Amino acid sequence: MRILYAEDEVQLAKTVQEGLVNAGYEVDLVFDGSMAERLFERHTYECILLDINLPLKNGFELCKSFRSKDSRVPIIMLTALGDVEDKQEAFSSGSDDYLVKPFHIKELLLRIKALQRRLQHKETIAHELQIADLTLDSEKKEVRRAGKLIKLSAKEFLLLEVLMRAKGRVLSKAHLLEEVWGIDYDTGTNQVEVYINFLRSKIDKQSNIKLIHTKQGFGYFMKEEL
């Protein structure tokens, strides 16, 4: 489980990071809002921990931005601000939970696990994904366009599933390489481009409505577009 943790109090951040790592989590620690945004665009996270008073971009702004791009990722606010108004703003921004400093690492771990269980429960129910007339069943491993079954290889299926679960968010080549092939970014490989072309040929070629799109210099995303 990979966690994005944004906190500008260095000593506290490193203490919490150590506790999370000891519990088996992989933690990307950043000290300002700008770096948090950059990492969010590059990687997929199973949980996000945000301080509110961050340099460059505060936790409320980050939470709104992250939630607009990913409706499922659990977000927990970790902050010294304990007023009801602050909590209301956090939840209005899209936060799933709110923990006031000082807190015990055991309590944070319990809250992360609770949100993780809630997310897993939702995903076991929502195993069917759909964009326009394209459907993907992650249990049956079936993809259909306008009701017609489309045969995909295992890698093609996984790439399509990652793109569909992103729900319109632009995913970089580095992100797709890591998610689908489990390898770090390599400027010398064109696997992503090749497989995107495979998917376009099988999914978009026979339809006037194109679903797989490229954002030049950024990556790939899926949405309905005439």
C-alpha positions, 0 to 999 in steps of 0.5 A: 500500500502506497501512501502520499504524506504531506507535512511541513514539520520535518521531525513529526513527518519523519516520525510518522513516516517511520511508524507507517513504514514499520507497519508495512506501508510505502510512504512518499513524504513531501514537505510542501503542497507543490511537490504533493501535487507533482507526485499525485500526478505521477503515481497511484496512491491507496491513501493520502495524508495531508497537513492543512498549513502547507507551504505553496498550496494548503491542504484544503486546496490539495484535497479539492484538487485530488478529489476532483481527479480521483473520487475513490482515494482515501484522504486523511487530514492531519492537523493542529487545527481542531475547530469545528469550522476547520473540520467542516471545511476539510470534509467539504473539501473531500476529506474522508477523515480528520485527525488532530495533532498530537495523535498516536501512530496506532490511531492513525494506523487504525483509521487508515485500515478502516478506510482501506476496508471501506474502499475494498468493500466498494471495489468488490461491488463495483467490479463493472466499469463503464465509459460510454458504450464500453464496459469492462468486467474485472471478475469475468475478464470481459470487455464489450463495446456496444455489447460486442465482445472484444478479445484482449491480451492480459496486458491490454486488459490491465492497461485498459482497466487502469485507464478506466479506473482513473475516470478521465485523469491523465496518466503518465507513461511512467505511471502506466509502465509501473502499474501495468508492467511493474517497471520504472520509467525508461525513456528507451521503451515504447511499450505504452505507445504500442499497447495504446495503439493496440487498444485503439485498434480494438476499441475505437477504430470501428466507432465514431466516438473515441474513448482513448485520448492523448494529452501531448507531453503528459500522458493518456486518459479515457473519456467519451468524445465525438 
